Amino acid sequence: MDKINYQKELDKIISQFGKKENEQKPTLLLHACCGPCSSYVIQYLASIFDITIYYYNPNIHPEQEYWRRLEELKKFLTRFPDAVKNKVKLIIDDYNPEEFFEATNVKNEPELQTEPEKGERCFRCYKMRMEHSWKYAVENNFEWFTTTLTISPHKDSQKINQIGKYLENSGTLNVAHKTKYLYSDFKKNGGFLQSTLLSTQYGLWRQDYCGCVYSKQNMKQEK
């Protein structure tokens, strides 16, 4: 199957919206994993969408790592002009690591624990976080939903967008919703590089592993 250029899909969607002064912007729930990954995405989308960031990441290990990433994100939102000017909001969901273990089933499938990134364990983790965020978006009447996950070259953007398409079309919540999924491949067009530059500019602490205990272990073994 040919890969879809999701950056072009995003450009098509964005081209539908005007940028007139005082024009009401469509609402967007943006699932985010950390400050550095959010930086470029906010810069790119904040003038087009009314953004609310949704921090739901039960995969992050250990707990102090979870809180450190959250604090970096909070700090960035108060300092980054695009976030302040466009009144980017933040919603923090509960932190329950057991949700990650249940969703990925890694304890019963130990072979998943040593998989490199972009494997089945990661796919299940993407799906868990996106489904949870999608549910919040639908129940709170957001017009659009997406995730910052595609900013990373270590994430599988094809799989992430396939999950988003499935959620938009599934009707699994049994409600008459109008929330649409915003396709993305934020790493494209220099997006990942810009996120690293913004992280340096604003002194953001940038983690060296994805988040879960297995990505941390595997990263150490690779070194």
N, C-alpha and C positions, 0 to 999 in steps of 0.2 A: 504494500500500500504506500502510495506517495505521501510524503510529509506535507502537511498544510503549513503555509506561511502565516502564522497567527499574528505576526506584526502587521501584515497587510490587512488582515481581518479587523484588527483594532483600528487601523487608520480609516477603514471604510466606515466603521461605526462612529468614530469621532467626527468625521466629515459631515455627519448629519446634524450636528449641533452648532448653533451660532455662538458668537462670543460678544453679543451686544451688552453694553453697559446696563447694569441692573436687571438683566434678563435672569429669570429663575433657572438655576442649574438643576439637572437631574440628580437625584440622590444615588450615592454609591456606597455600599458597604464593602470595605477593603480589608480582607483578612490579611494580617501582617504577622511575621514571625520575629521581627526585630527592627531596631532603628535604621541600621545601614541599608537593609533591603527595602525599607519604606522610603528612603530619602529621594531617590530618583523618581520613584513612582508618584510621590506627592508632587514633586516638581513638574512632572509630565502631565498629571491629570487634574491638579487642584483648580486650575482656571476653568476647567470644563465641567467638572462634577462637584457636587456638594458631598464631600467625603467624610465618612465616619469610619475610623479604623477599628477593627475588631480583633482583639488580642486573645486568641484561643490556641494554646500550644501545650497540651498535656504531655507531648513527647519529650519536652526539654528536660535534660538531666545534667547535673543534680538540681535540687530545688533552688539553690542559691544562684545557679546559672539562669534559671527562669526569671527570678526577680531582677537580676542584673540586666538582662536584656530588656525587660519591661521598663526599668528605670531609665535606661539609655533612650528608649523610645519616648518616654514622657518628657525627658529633658530636651530632646531634639524638637519636639512639637512646640515647645515654648520659645525656641530660639530661631527656628527656620522661617524666614520671611514668608515663603509660599504657604506654609502651614498656618502661620499667624494671620496673615492677610485674608486667607480664604476660610478661616475658622474651622480648621480640621479638628474633628472631635475624636475621642477615644473611649471605647467600651472594653472593659476587661472581664473576661469570663472566668469561671472557677478553674483552679489548677488541680487536676486529679490524674496523676500519672497512670493509674490503673486503666483509665480509658484508652490509653495508648497500647498497653499490653493486651487488653481485650480485643481491640480493633485489629491489631496486627497478628495476634495469635502466635507471637514469637516464642512463648514459653513451651508451646506444644509442637512447634516446628523449629527446632533449634538450628536447622540449616539456614534459616533466614537471618540468624544473628550475625553471621560472618559475611553476608552478602555485601558487595560494594554498593555505593549509592546508585540510584536509578533502578534497583531491583524490585522484587515483589514486596518486600517489607516497606520500602519507601512509597510504593504505589498505595498500599493500604493506609499508610500514614497520611498521604495527601488526601485520600478519600475521606478519612475520618474528619480531618480538620475542615475540609471544604463542605462536607455534608452538614456539619454542625453550624458552620458560619452561614451556609445557605438557608438553613432553617430559620435562623435569626433574621436574616434579610427578608425572607418571605413573610414571617409573622409580624414584622415591623414595617411592612409596606415600602421597602426600598425598591427603587426602580431598577437598579443594577447591582450586581455583585461580582467581585473578582478577588484574586489573591496576589500577593507580592512574590509568591514562590517562583514564578517564571523568571525572576531577575537573576537567579543563580545559574551559572553554567553547569553546576552539579545536579540540577534538577531536570527531569524529563518534561519539557514543555508540551510535548505531544500528549502525553498521558494526563497531565494536569488539565489541559483544555478539553480532552475527551470526557473527563469527569465533569467539568463544568457544563458541557453540552448535555450530558446525561441528566444532570440535576435539573437543568432548565426544562427538559422535555419529559421528565419522569412523572411529575405530578404525585410524587410519593407522599407529600404532606396532606393530600386529600383536601386541599383548599383551592379556591379560585384565585390564583396569584398571577401577578403581571411582572414579577421580577425577572429580569433577563441576565444572562451571564455575559460578562465583558471579556471576550477573548483577548489574550495577550501573549507576548513573548518579550518581556521587558528588557531582557539582556541585549536584544538587537539594537541596531543603530547607536551603538556605544553606550547603551543603558547601564550595563554592568560596570564599565569603566567609570561612568559618571557617578555611580553609587559609591565607588571606592574614593573618588576625588572629594565628594561631599562628606564622606566619613572622616577623611583627613582634615578637611576644612573646619568641620565642627567638632573635631576631637572625639568622635564616636569610638567607643571600644568595639572592635570587630572580632567576633569569635572565630576560632579556627576549625570548628567542626559543625555539622548541621544542627544537631541538637540532642538526639537520643543517646542512650547509654552505649548502644552498639556502634553508632557512628563515631563516638568518642574513642571507644576501644579499638576500632579498626583503624582510625587515624593514627593512634599511637603505634600500632603494629606496623603500619606502612612506613613510619619514620624509622 
